[in-house]
Amino acid sequence: MAKVEVKAPIVEEIKSYLDGAQAAVIVDYRGLTVEQDTKLRKELREAGVVYKVYKNTYIKRAIEGTGFEGLSEQLEGPTAIAISKEDATAPARIIDKFAKTAENLEFKAAVIDGTFYDAAGCKVIAGIPSKEELISRLLGSLQSPIANLARVLNQIAEKGNEAAAE
């Protein structure tokens, strides 16, 4: 079997993961223990993030002509890629949190919602809460004044009823 025939299905697999993805984060995983790697994979999988190790040439072929092409220049040395179709900040957030206990795990770069970020940018993105968390915070901040108004109106109504009863 020719080398191209062996590589084509792997490149297609990567393309299928990237199709419709909101984020792709590449990391250098050198020095992680098997236990650490297994734990990281589990955390990412639970968040709906695909995390795989591929040869850099396969990733380069898969991202050619896509919005993720900016990652090409960072594809040197051992590389793992984390891809998310649902939560754009999940891969960066989980990897950054995990890297606090596993110093060997390092960001290389990311493309999130079509924008390229270097390693420093990945750390900034990691600080952004998930979309659901941001929405719940917004709703909480909107709900608080309404709840306070309802309490005040209720107290006024109760005082009015007490005054009418006297």
Secondary structure, DSSP 8 states (H G I E B T S, - for coil): --HHHHHHHHHHHHHHHHTT-SEEEEEE-TT--HHHHHHHHHHHHHTTEEEEE--HHHHHHHHTTSTTGGGGGG--SS-EEEEESS-TTHHHHHHHHHHTT-TT-EEEEEEETTEEEEHHHHHHHHTS--HHHHHHHHHHHHHHHHHHHHHHHHHHHHHHHHHHH-
